[in-house]
């Protein structure tokens, strides 16, 4: 730009020529900026999807330990008390994840900040690949009296393509091509909409909680990228006023309202949903499973999932179908129950201090190298880095 002004003085450009040259320079700079921004977004997404070698190592070592040490299996069986797992007088939490260390932080932080950890039950669901490792970890480590039950999603025989529309869609070659190849629309769709994690049924299992836990009446759902820093027992006595989902709303002015997530050019969306309705967050939700079953909420989810087979109602993730499914069935919770943004933005320190659940939503997860350094200590404090297996796998 300085060179352009120098040339203008030396060559005595007239105003029109100068304006045209400036315009061309600005357009060129904008193109460069857009290219850099697109590359930054792409590489950031790749980094977020990476499984660190240390966590892969941990999974392998734990799996080996599980199969070579029968004492671990007997120990787990003794720790699991069938009556407690189904006792509705206790505090039941569920986490669906394939990340051992992240799930461990959720359980450990809940246990350490619970007034009565012996009344806390964690229901973990993982996949076949991580099942043995997850069982081994929660067998060899103590969590202050918290009961931990581990299941694998492959054991849910009822969860098949004939029952779950999303499973049929996830197995579809066009859907897989959409997420993996990016060749269907000449690159018009941003990379964040093509994250293959959305092909994981663990990500969609939140819509089947009553089937996963048929004996339970109320459960708190936690994502695996949260840290609990307050006692959560009061969540189980909150009156949801006949609603199914208790959640923290995320709308501020026009941000995070329904029109930000859904395609309002589609007549079905326009006809059924207020575009200015307030959005809310997954990650810490209180679910009344009695009301869920009574209102057939999973059936509502199936309806909208079938309508979105061509991805014209929404594109990204599980929140948009959640907004549709729980529309008119969500009770707003005090914002201090669930503080979001620690994985992508600056958060008010006062909110962090007061928050019961801190959510590292976004690409900068605390177990990744791209995690936000100033927030990582909030997560690190619940990881015992002196554990022999963590040291052997260089987890730090």
N, C-alpha and C positions, 0 to 999 in steps of 0.2 A: 504494500500500500504506500509506503514511504517512497519507493522507487517511482510509483505512478505520479505522485505529486512532483517529484524532481523532474520527471520527463515533461510534465505539463508546463513547468516554469521554463525549462530549456527550449522546448519546441513550440511554446506559445499556443497551446491548444485553446480553441474557442470554447465557450460554455457548453455547447451541444456535444462536442467531441469529448469533453471532460466528463460530462454526465454519462455518456454511453460507455466510456472506458471504466468509470467507477461502477456502473451497473454490472458490466461483465465481470469485473473483479469480485464484486460481492456475490454474484451467482456462483462463481467458481469456488469461493470460500465456503458457501453454504453446502455445495456438493461435497467438498472435502469433509466438512463437519458431519454431514449425514452419513458419509461412508465410515468415518471413525466411530460415530455413535452406534452404527449397526454392528460393526466388528466388536466393539466393546460389549454390546448386549449379547452377541453370539458367544464370545469367549467366556463371559461371566456365567452364562447359562450352562456351558460345558463344564466349567469349574464346579458349579453347584450340583451337577448331576454325578460328578466323579465320586467313586467310593475310595476313600483314602486307603493306601496299602496297609496302614496300621490296623484299620478296622477289619479289612479282609483277613489279615493275619490272625487277629483275635478270634474271628469266626471259625477259622480252620482249626486253631489250637483248642478251642472250646468243644468243637465237634469231635475231635480226636479224644479229648479227655472224657467226653460223655460215653463214648462207645468202649473205651478201654477200662473205665472205672465203674463197675456195677454198683459200688457203694453210693455214688452220686444219685443213681436212679432210685435206690432204696431210700435215700435221704429225702429226695423230693416227694416220694410217695408218703413218707411219714409227716412231712410238713403240710401237705395238703389235706385239709379236713373237709370232707364232702359237705357236712352240714353248714359249715361257715360259708362255703362258696355259694350256697343257696339261701342263706339267712338274710331276710330282708330287714332285719333290725341292725345290720351292719352297714358300713359305708362302702359302696361298690363303685370302683373306677374301671374303665376299660381303655386300652391302648392297642391300636392295630399298627404294627410296625415290623420292618425287617432290620432295624438298626438296634443292635444290642446295647451299645454304650449310651445312646440317646434315651432308650427306654429305661435303662438303669437309672439315669439321672431323674427321670420323671418319678419313678418309684421311690428313689432315695430321698429326693427333695420333699416329696409328700410325706414320707415316713418321719423325717427329721423335724418337720414343722407341724406334725399332727399332735394334738393333745392326747389322743388315744390311738396310737398306731396299731394296737392289738385289735382294734375294731375296724381296721381298714383292710379291704380285699381288692387286689388288683387282678383283673382278667386281661391277659395278654393274648393276642392272636398274631401269629406270624405265618411265614410260608414254609414249605417243605425244606428248602435250602437252609434256612436259619433255625429250624425247629430244635434240633439237638443242641446247637450252640446256646440258644436262648434258655433252654431247660437247664443246661449245665451251669450257666452263669447264675441263675436264680436259685440253683441248688447249692452251690458252693459259697454263696454270699448271704449274709444275714441283713435284713432290713427292719430291724427294731420291732419285730413281732408282726409285721405286715404279712398277710397271706398272699402268695402269688401263684396264680394258676396260668399255665401256658397251654395254648391250643394251636393247631395249625389249620389254615383255611381249607386245605385239601380234604380234611375230614368232614366238612359240611356237605354231605351228599345231596342235600336239598338245594344247594347253591349251584344250579346248572343253567345251561343256556335256555332250556325250555321254561324255566321259572323267572330268571333274571334277564330282562332285555339288555341291560348293559353288558352282561357277560357274552351274550350273543354278538353284540356290536364290537366288543373288544377283540373277539376272535375273528372278526370279519377282515378279509385281506385289504379292502379299501381303507378301513379305519387304521390298520397297522401301517399301510403305505402313507396315510396322511400324517401320522406322527413321526415316522422314521425317515421317509424319503424327501418330503417337502416338495414333491414334484407335481402336485395336483393343481396348484394355483399360481405357478410361476413365481413363487416366493413372496406373494402378497401378504400372506399371513405371518405375523411376527413369530420369532422363534419360541417365545415363551408359551405360545398356544400349542406348541408341538412337543412339549416335554413328555417323553415316554413314560414318566411315572403315572400319567393318567391312564395307562394301559394296565396298571396294577389293580387287581381286584381288592387288595387290602385298602386301597384308597377309597373304594366305593362301599366297603363293608359297613360304614357308619349308617347306611340306609337300611340295614338288616339287623340292627341291634336286638330287637325283640326276639327274632328267630335264633340269634346266636346265644342269647341268655333267656331262655323261655321261663325260668323260675323267678326272674327278678322283676321288681315293680318300679324301681328308680335306679338310674345309673348316671354317673358323671363321666362324660367322654373327654379324653385329653389327647391332643396331638403329641407326637414324640419330640417335637421341637419346643417344648415348654419347660419352664422351671417353676415349681411351686414354692412359694416363700411364706405362706400363711396357712393356718389351719382351715381346711375346707369343709369341715363337718356341718357348718351352718347351711351349706348349699342344699343339704338333704331335707331341711325343714322349710325351705322357701316355698311359699304358695304360688304356684304357676297359674292360678285362676282358671283352671280348666284347659290350659294350653299344654302342648306337648314338649316344646323346646324352650328352655331358659337360656338366653344368650345375651351378650353385650352388643348393643347397637354400635355401628361404626359411622353413621352419617353425620357429617358436619357441613352445614349449608348444602351445597349440591353434591358434595363428594360422597361416594359409596351409597348412593341411592340406586333403586332398581334399574334405572335407565343406564347406569354405568356397566351393568353386567349382562343385560338381556337385549335382544334384538327387537326393538319396538317398531320396526318396519314390518314385522310379521303380525298378521291379524290375530292370531291366537294369543300372543303376548299382549297386544293392545287391548283385547277384549276382556282379559282376566286380571291384569295387574296394574296397579297405580304406578306410573313411572317415578313418582316422587316418594314412594314408600321407602322406609329406612332399611338399609342393609344391616346385617349383623355378621358376627364372626363365628366360624368353626374353630375349634381348638380347645375350648373349655365350654362345654354345654351340659346342662342338666336336662335329662330326658325322662319324662313320665311315661313309662312303658305301658302302664294300664291304659292311659288315654291314647297312646300310640296305637295299641291294638284295637281299641274301641273305634277309633276313627279311620282305621285301615290306612295309615300314613304311608306304609310301604307300597300299597296299591296306588296311591297318588303319585309317588315317585316313579313307579313303573309306567303310569300313563304319560307323564311328561318325558320320560326317557325314550319311550317309543315314538313320541311326536318329534323328537330331536334326532332321529336316525340319520338325517342328512346334515346335521349340525347347523341348522338355520335359526334355531331359537337361542343357542349359546354355543360357545366354542371351548372355553377354558374350564377345566377342573370340576370340583364337586360343589363349590359354593353356589353357582347359578342354579343347578337343579335343587339344591337345598333351599334357596330362596323361594323357588316355586312350590316345593313340597310342603314347606312349613309356613306358607303364606297364611296369615290369619291364625296361626297356631303357635306363635312365638311370644314369649313373655320377656320384656326387657329386664336385664339385670343391672345392678349397680356397676358402673364402668370399672370400679376398682377391683372387681373380681377377675378381670381379664385385660391386661395391658399389652397392646400389640405394637409391632414395628421394630423390634430389636434386631431383626435380620435384614433391615434395609434402610433405616432412617434414624434420625436423632429423636430421642424420646425424652420428655420432660423428666428430669431427675426426681421430682416430687412424686410423679406418677409411678416411677419405678420403685421408689421407697414404699409407697402405699399399696402397690399392686399385690394381689393374692397369687395370681398366675401371670408370669411373664412369658410372652410368646415371641420366639425368634422367627416369626414368619418372614419370608423373603429368601433370597439366594444366599445371604451371608450367614450360614449356620455356624454355631460356635465350635463344632467339631471339624470344620473345614479351615484351610489356610486363608480363605477369603472372609472368614468371620470378622465381625467388627470388634477390634481389639478392646475398645473401652467397655464392651458388654460381656466379653468372654469370661471375666472373673465371676460373674453372676452364675454362670453355668459350671465353670471349673471347680467351684467350691464343693460340688456334689459328686466329683469324680475322685476316687482314691488312686492317684497316679503312682503310689507305692505298691500297688497290687502286682504280684510277680508276673502275671500274664500281660498286664498293660506295659510293664517294663520290657518284657521279652519282645513285645510287638512294637515297641517304641511309640506308644500312645502318649501324646503330651499336648 
